[in-house]
């Protein structure tokens, strides 16, 4: 009988732990606006990680072509014809602690490069930091809720 109670307690503990982690991630899910206020990004669960995509653009049409903006400066030439609207720019961020995620990548559409990424949520403000090598050598973008 004691083993049944121990097993039940263990199952309850892990269920509560998993539920807590899922709720912690839900704090960042949804739409966020960067400081530049030129777009809206949607952060969503992708498997066990967090990803994000371009949800809307302030100026979605390329004035030169009259067509939707494309990822023209991507380092990978085969990706230069993909539309920016709907493009995933953040991939694979995994929970590292309360309000912290890491081990992911972020694509910077302003320079066409992909960087290692970490993310922090503090006081309702989301920081996404892209870097090469060490985080202190990187650059952050800050987001607020839409």
C-alpha positions as CSV (number, residue, x, y, z in Angstrom):
1,X,0.0,0.0,0.0
2,X,2.8,2.4,0.8
3,X,4.4,1.8,-2.6
4,X,1.1,2.8,-4.2
5,X,1.0,6.1,-2.3
6,X,4.7,6.7,-3.2
7,X,4.0,6.1,-6.8
8,X,0.9,8.3,-6.8
9,X,2.9,11.1,-5.1
10,X,5.7,10.8,-7.6
11,X,3.3,10.9,-10.5
12,X,1.5,13.9,-9.0
13,X,4.9,15.7,-8.5
14,X,6.0,15.2,-12.1
15,X,2.6,16.2,-13.4
16,X,2.7,19.4,-11.4
17,X,6.3,20.1,-12.5
18,X,5.5,19.6,-16.2
19,X,2.4,21.8,-15.8
20,X,4.4,24.5,-14.1
21,X,7.0,24.5,-16.9
22,X,4.3,24.6,-19.6
23,X,2.7,27.6,-17.8
24,X,6.0,29.4,-17.6
25,X,6.5,29.2,-21.3
26,X,2.9,30.4,-21.9
27,X,4.0,33.8,-20.5
28,X,6.0,34.4,-23.7
29,X,3.6,32.8,-26.2
30,X,1.7,35.2,-28.4
31,X,2.4,38.4,-30.3
32,X,5.2,40.8,-29.4
33,X,6.4,44.1,-30.9
34,X,10.1,45.1,-31.2
35,X,11.4,48.5,-30.1
36,X,11.5,49.6,-33.8
37,X,7.8,49.0,-34.0
38,X,8.1,47.9,-37.6
39,X,6.6,44.5,-37.2
40,X,4.7,42.1,-35.0
41,X,6.2,38.7,-34.2
42,X,4.4,35.6,-33.0
43,X,6.2,33.4,-30.4
44,X,4.9,29.9,-30.3
45,X,5.7,26.4,-29.0
46,X,7.5,24.2,-31.5
47,X,7.9,20.7,-29.9
48,X,9.8,21.2,-26.6
49,X,11.2,24.6,-27.7
50,X,10.1,28.1,-28.4
51,X,10.1,29.5,-32.0
52,X,8.9,32.8,-33.5
53,X,7.8,34.1,-36.9
54,X,7.0,37.4,-38.6
55,X,3.3,37.8,-38.0
56,X,2.8,41.2,-39.7
57,X,5.0,44.1,-41.1
58,X,4.3,47.8,-41.0
59,X,5.4,47.9,-44.6
60,X,4.8,44.5,-46.2
61,X,5.2,45.6,-49.8
62,X,8.6,46.2,-51.4
63,X,8.3,49.7,-53.0
64,X,10.7,48.7,-55.8
65,X,8.7,45.7,-57.0
66,X,5.2,46.4,-55.6
67,X,5.2,42.8,-54.3
68,X,5.6,41.3,-50.8
69,X,9.1,41.9,-49.3
70,X,11.6,39.1,-49.7
71,X,14.6,38.0,-47.6
72,X,17.0,39.5,-50.2
73,X,20.1,39.7,-48.1
74,X,20.1,36.2,-46.6
75,X,23.6,34.7,-46.6
76,X,22.0,31.5,-48.0
77,X,21.2,32.5,-51.6
78,X,18.6,29.8,-51.9
79,X,16.5,31.6,-49.2
80,X,16.6,35.0,-50.8
81,X,13.3,34.5,-52.6
82,X,11.3,33.6,-49.5
83,X,8.7,36.1,-48.2
84,X,9.5,37.9,-45.0
85,X,5.9,37.8,-43.9
86,X,5.4,34.4,-42.1
87,X,9.1,33.7,-42.0
88,X,10.4,31.9,-38.9
89,X,13.3,33.9,-37.4
90,X,13.7,32.3,-34.0
91,X,14.2,28.5,-33.6
92,X,14.8,26.0,-30.9
93,X,15.0,28.0,-27.7
94,X,14.8,25.6,-24.7
95,X,13.8,26.4,-21.1
96,X,16.9,27.1,-19.0
97,X,15.4,28.5,-15.8
98,X,12.7,30.9,-14.7
99,X,12.2,33.4,-17.4
100,X,15.3,32.2,-19.4
101,X,15.6,30.2,-22.6
102,X,18.7,29.3,-24.6
103,X,20.4,26.9,-27.1
104,X,18.4,28.3,-30.0
105,X,19.1,30.4,-33.1
106,X,17.9,33.8,-34.3
107,X,18.0,35.1,-37.9
108,X,18.7,38.8,-38.2
109,X,16.8,40.0,-41.3
110,X,18.8,43.3,-41.2
111,X,22.1,41.6,-41.9
112,X,21.1,38.3,-43.3
113,X,22.9,36.2,-40.7
114,X,21.9,33.6,-38.2
115,X,23.2,33.7,-34.6
116,X,23.1,31.6,-31.5
117,X,20.3,33.0,-29.3
118,X,19.1,33.3,-25.8
119,X,16.0,34.9,-24.5
120,X,14.9,36.4,-21.1
121,X,11.6,37.6,-19.8
122,X,11.7,40.2,-17.1
123,X,9.0,42.7,-16.0
124,X,6.8,42.0,-19.0
125,X,9.7,42.8,-21.4
126,X,11.2,40.1,-23.7
127,X,14.9,40.3,-24.6
128,X,16.2,38.2,-27.5
129,X,20.0,38.2,-27.7
130,X,21.9,37.0,-30.8
131,X,25.6,36.3,-30.5
132,X,28.6,34.5,-31.9
133,X,30.8,32.9,-29.3
134,X,29.9,34.6,-26.0
135,X,26.6,36.3,-25.2
136,X,28.4,39.4,-23.9
137,X,29.6,40.0,-27.5
138,X,26.1,40.0,-28.9
139,X,23.3,42.3,-29.5
140,X,19.8,42.3,-28.0
141,X,16.4,43.3,-29.3
142,X,13.7,44.1,-26.8
143,X,10.0,43.3,-27.3
144,X,6.8,44.4,-25.6
145,X,3.3,42.8,-25.8
146,X,1.1,43.6,-28.7
